[in-house]
Amino acid sequence: MNNSDIKIMGIVNLTPDSFYAGSRFMYVEDALRQIEKHIQEGADIIDIGAQSTRPGATLLNAEQEFQRLEPVIQALKNLPVTVSVDTFYAEVAQKCLSVREVWINDISGGNIDPQMLPFIFSEQPMYVWTHSRGTPQTMTQLTDYQNVVQEVYQCAEKFIQKCHKHHFSRYIIDVGFGFAKTISQNFELLSHFEIFTRLNAPLLGGISRKSMIYKTLGITPEEALNGTTVLHTLLLLKGANILRVHDVKPVKEIIHLLSHTKPDYI
């Protein structure tokens, strides 16, 4: 892998309640400024979410979610950058795709809305499948695994088989750090992340400022950049192709440095 193969996905949350305050942009003008900053710092993809998917978050319905998304998606209609929409609703995916081409980043892996995967297989947008269980309200009670690495791998494998059955190949795999996993299970997944390269699919890593970092260190999400940078480095060395991040510039620097020190990896 060379460093041109690694993509940075910059997070922009149109929410008042995402776990990291630095990613919340409730006003369109603020969101657009953050998008411009991400692009200037080297983001390849802008990931826009209109509701928090942190454990325990209150869910919006599809109409409410799109009301938040629409003005930003419209403002980005002609922007020559890849835009990803963080949604688990097929209706929201369809409405966003009617405005412009977008990726669909579904933290439920098609489990919350039964119409999502049929829609994806029909319309063929790029789709980020995330391993998860339940909903943001219930996921913290659904962390019982015999072997978390093996079970997440098997779920991803089943999803890929379903994609092949429907002649769909535009998928990316996210193991779902923080979604229906304990902190120790998150570190188990990270420790064995290279196993997922056997899926022969692009791998997305989403650990930026998450509780596996700040709770382990006894700090806040606002203080978790250094820990995030360390774990981002590990993810890249273990085969991640895309990092979903709050802070673009530090990741750009990681990629640049690793290109000099580990040419066989990056």
C-alpha positions as CSV (number, residue, x, y, z in Angstrom):
1,M,0.0,0.0,0.0
2,N,1.3,3.5,-0.7
3,N,0.1,6.6,1.0
4,S,-2.1,7.6,-2.0
5,D,-4.3,4.5,-1.2
6,I,-5.1,5.9,2.3
7,K,-8.1,8.2,2.6
8,I,-9.1,10.6,5.3
9,M,-12.8,11.0,6.1
10,G,-13.4,14.3,8.0
11,I,-16.4,14.3,10.4
12,V,-19.0,17.0,10.5
13,N,-21.9,16.6,12.9
14,L,-25.0,18.7,12.4
15,T,-26.1,17.8,16.0
16,P,-26.3,19.3,19.4
17,D,-25.4,16.1,21.2
18,S,-22.5,14.3,19.6
19,F,-20.1,13.0,22.2
20,Y,-17.3,15.4,21.1
21,A,-18.3,19.0,21.3
22,G,-15.6,20.0,18.8
23,S,-17.5,18.2,16.0
24,R,-20.9,19.8,16.6
25,F,-22.1,22.3,14.0
26,M,-25.7,23.2,14.2
27,Y,-25.6,26.1,11.8
28,V,-25.1,25.7,8.1
29,E,-22.5,28.4,7.9
30,D,-20.4,26.8,10.7
31,A,-20.7,23.4,9.1
32,L,-19.5,24.7,5.8
33,R,-16.5,26.4,7.4
34,Q,-15.6,23.2,9.1
35,I,-15.9,21.3,5.8
36,E,-13.6,23.9,4.1
37,K,-11.1,23.4,6.9
38,H,-11.2,19.7,6.6
39,I,-10.6,20.0,2.8
40,Q,-7.8,22.5,3.2
41,E,-6.1,20.1,5.7
42,G,-6.3,17.2,3.3
43,A,-9.6,15.4,3.8
44,D,-10.6,13.1,0.9
45,I,-14.1,12.5,2.1
46,I,-16.5,14.6,4.2
47,D,-18.8,12.6,6.4
48,I,-21.9,14.5,7.4
49,G,-24.2,13.2,10.2
50,A,-27.4,14.8,11.4
51,Q,-28.0,12.8,14.6
52,S,-25.8,11.4,17.3
53,T,-25.2,7.6,17.2
54,R,-23.3,7.5,20.5
55,P,-24.6,4.9,23.0
56,G,-27.8,6.2,24.6
57,A,-28.5,8.9,22.0
58,T,-32.2,9.8,21.2
59,L,-33.0,9.0,17.6
60,L,-34.5,11.3,15.1
61,N,-36.9,10.0,12.5
62,A,-36.0,10.1,8.8
63,E,-37.9,13.4,8.2
64,Q,-36.2,15.1,11.1
65,E,-32.8,13.9,10.1
66,F,-33.1,15.0,6.5
67,Q,-34.3,18.5,7.6
68,R,-30.9,18.9,9.2
69,L,-29.0,17.4,6.3
70,E,-30.7,19.0,3.3
71,P,-29.3,22.6,3.5
72,V,-25.8,21.3,3.8
73,I,-26.1,18.7,1.1
74,Q,-27.6,21.4,-1.2
75,A,-24.7,23.7,-0.4
76,L,-22.3,20.9,-1.4
77,K,-24.2,20.1,-4.5
78,N,-21.4,21.1,-6.9
79,L,-18.4,20.8,-4.6
80,P,-15.8,18.4,-6.1
81,V,-15.2,16.4,-3.0
82,T,-16.5,13.0,-2.0
83,V,-19.4,13.4,0.5
84,S,-20.6,10.7,2.8
85,V,-23.9,10.8,4.7
86,D,-24.0,9.1,8.1
87,T,-27.6,7.6,8.1
88,F,-29.3,4.3,8.7
89,Y,-32.5,5.3,6.9
90,A,-33.1,4.3,3.3
91,E,-35.4,7.3,2.9
92,V,-32.7,9.7,3.9
93,A,-30.2,7.9,1.7
94,Q,-32.6,8.2,-1.3
95,K,-33.3,11.9,-0.7
96,C,-29.6,12.8,-0.4
97,L,-28.7,10.8,-3.5
98,S,-31.4,12.8,-5.4
99,V,-29.4,16.0,-4.6
100,R,-25.9,14.7,-5.4
101,E,-23.7,11.6,-5.4
102,V,-22.9,10.5,-1.8
103,W,-21.6,7.5,0.0
104,I,-24.0,6.0,2.6
105,N,-22.3,5.4,6.0
106,D,-24.7,3.1,7.9
107,I,-23.7,2.5,11.5
108,S,-26.3,-0.2,11.8
109,G,-25.1,-2.4,9.0
110,G,-28.6,-2.4,7.5
111,N,-30.2,-3.7,10.7
112,I,-32.2,-0.7,11.8
113,D,-34.1,0.0,8.6
114,P,-34.9,-3.2,6.7
115,Q,-35.3,-1.2,3.5
116,M,-31.6,0.0,3.6
117,L,-29.8,-3.0,2.0
118,P,-32.4,-3.5,-0.7
119,F,-32.1,0.2,-1.6
120,I,-28.3,0.0,-1.6
121,F,-28.3,-3.1,-3.8
122,S,-30.7,-1.4,-6.2
123,E,-29.2,2.1,-6.4
124,Q,-25.5,1.1,-6.0
125,P,-24.0,4.0,-4.0
126,M,-20.8,3.4,-2.1
127,Y,-21.8,1.9,1.2
128,V,-20.0,1.7,4.5
129,W,-21.2,-1.3,6.4
130,T,-20.6,-1.1,10.1
131,H,-20.7,-4.0,12.6
132,S,-23.2,-3.2,15.3
133,R,-26.0,-4.7,17.4
134,G,-29.3,-3.1,18.3
135,T,-29.8,0.6,18.3
136,P,-27.9,3.4,20.1
137,Q,-30.4,3.0,22.9
138,T,-29.8,-0.7,23.4
139,M,-26.2,-1.4,22.1
140,T,-24.5,-1.2,25.5
141,Q,-26.6,-4.2,26.7
142,L,-25.6,-6.3,23.6
143,T,-21.9,-6.9,24.2
144,D,-22.0,-10.6,24.9
145,Y,-19.5,-12.3,22.6
146,Q,-17.6,-15.6,22.9
147,N,-14.9,-14.2,20.6
148,V,-15.5,-10.6,19.5
149,V,-12.9,-10.7,16.6
150,Q,-14.2,-14.0,15.2
151,E,-17.9,-12.9,15.5
152,V,-17.4,-9.5,13.9
153,Y,-15.4,-11.1,11.1
154,Q,-18.1,-13.7,10.5
155,C,-20.8,-11.0,10.3
156,A,-18.7,-9.0,7.8
157,E,-18.1,-12.2,5.8
158,K,-21.9,-12.8,5.7
159,F,-22.6,-9.3,4.6
160,I,-20.0,-9.6,1.8
161,Q,-21.6,-12.9,0.6
162,K,-25.0,-11.2,0.5
163,C,-23.4,-8.4,-1.6
164,H,-22.0,-10.9,-4.0
165,K,-25.4,-12.6,-4.3
166,H,-26.9,-9.2,-5.3
167,H,-24.0,-8.3,-7.6
168,F,-23.0,-5.4,-5.4
169,S,-19.3,-4.6,-5.0
170,R,-19.2,-0.9,-3.8
171,Y,-18.8,-1.7,-0.1
172,I,-16.4,-0.7,2.7
173,I,-16.1,-2.6,6.0
174,D,-16.1,-0.9,9.4
175,V,-15.6,-3.2,12.4
176,G,-17.6,-0.8,14.5
177,F,-15.4,0.4,17.4
178,G,-17.7,1.5,20.2
179,F,-20.9,0.0,18.7
180,A,-22.1,-2.8,21.0
181,K,-18.6,-3.4,22.3
182,T,-16.9,-2.9,25.7
183,I,-13.7,-1.0,25.9
184,S,-11.7,-4.3,26.3
185,Q,-13.5,-5.7,23.2
186,N,-12.6,-2.5,21.2
187,F,-8.9,-3.1,22.1
188,E,-9.2,-6.8,21.2
189,L,-10.5,-5.7,17.8
190,L,-7.7,-3.2,17.4
191,S,-5.1,-5.8,18.5
192,H,-6.2,-8.2,15.7
193,F,-7.3,-5.6,13.1
194,E,-5.0,-7.1,10.5
195,I,-7.2,-10.2,10.4
196,F,-9.9,-8.2,8.6
197,T,-7.6,-7.6,5.6
198,R,-8.4,-11.2,4.7
199,L,-11.9,-10.0,3.7
200,N,-10.3,-8.3,0.6
201,A,-12.4,-5.3,1.2
202,P,-11.5,-1.6,2.0
203,L,-11.4,-1.2,5.8
204,L,-12.5,1.9,7.6
205,G,-11.3,2.7,11.1
206,G,-13.5,4.9,13.3
207,I,-11.9,5.4,16.7
208,S,-11.3,9.2,16.8
209,R,-11.6,10.5,20.3
210,K,-13.9,7.6,21.3
211,S,-14.4,6.4,24.9
212,M,-11.9,3.5,24.4
213,I,-9.3,6.3,24.4
214,Y,-10.5,8.9,26.8
215,K,-12.0,6.5,29.4
216,T,-8.9,4.4,29.4
217,L,-6.7,7.5,29.9
218,G,-9.1,9.1,32.4
219,I,-9.5,12.2,30.3
220,T,-12.2,13.9,28.2
221,P,-12.9,13.6,24.5
222,E,-11.4,17.1,24.1
223,E,-8.1,15.9,25.6
224,A,-8.0,12.7,23.5
225,L,-6.1,13.8,20.4
226,N,-2.8,12.4,21.4
227,G,-4.3,9.0,22.2
228,T,-6.3,9.1,19.0
229,T,-3.1,9.8,17.0
230,V,-1.4,6.8,18.5
231,L,-4.2,4.4,17.7
232,H,-4.7,5.8,14.2
233,T,-1.0,4.9,13.6
234,L,-1.7,1.4,14.7
235,L,-4.7,1.1,12.5
236,L,-2.8,2.2,9.5
237,L,0.0,-0.3,10.2
238,K,-2.6,-3.0,10.6
239,G,-4.2,-2.4,7.2
240,A,-6.8,0.4,7.5
241,N,-7.6,2.1,4.2
242,I,-9.8,4.9,5.5
243,L,-9.7,6.7,8.8
244,R,-12.8,8.6,9.9
245,V,-11.5,11.5,12.0
246,H,-12.3,14.7,13.8
247,D,-8.8,16.1,13.2
248,V,-7.5,15.8,9.6
249,K,-4.1,17.5,9.9
250,P,-2.6,15.0,12.4
251,V,-3.6,12.1,10.3
252,K,-2.1,13.7,7.2
253,E,1.1,14.0,9.1
254,I,0.9,10.3,10.3
255,I,0.6,9.2,6.7
256,H,3.4,11.4,5.5
257,L,5.8,10.1,8.3
258,L,4.9,6.5,7.8
259,S,5.5,6.8,4.1
260,H,9.2,7.5,5.0
261,T,9.5,4.9,7.8
262,K,7.4,2.0,6.7
263,P,7.3,1.9,2.8
264,D,6.1,-1.7,2.9
265,Y,3.0,-0.7,4.9
266,I,2.1,2.7,3.6
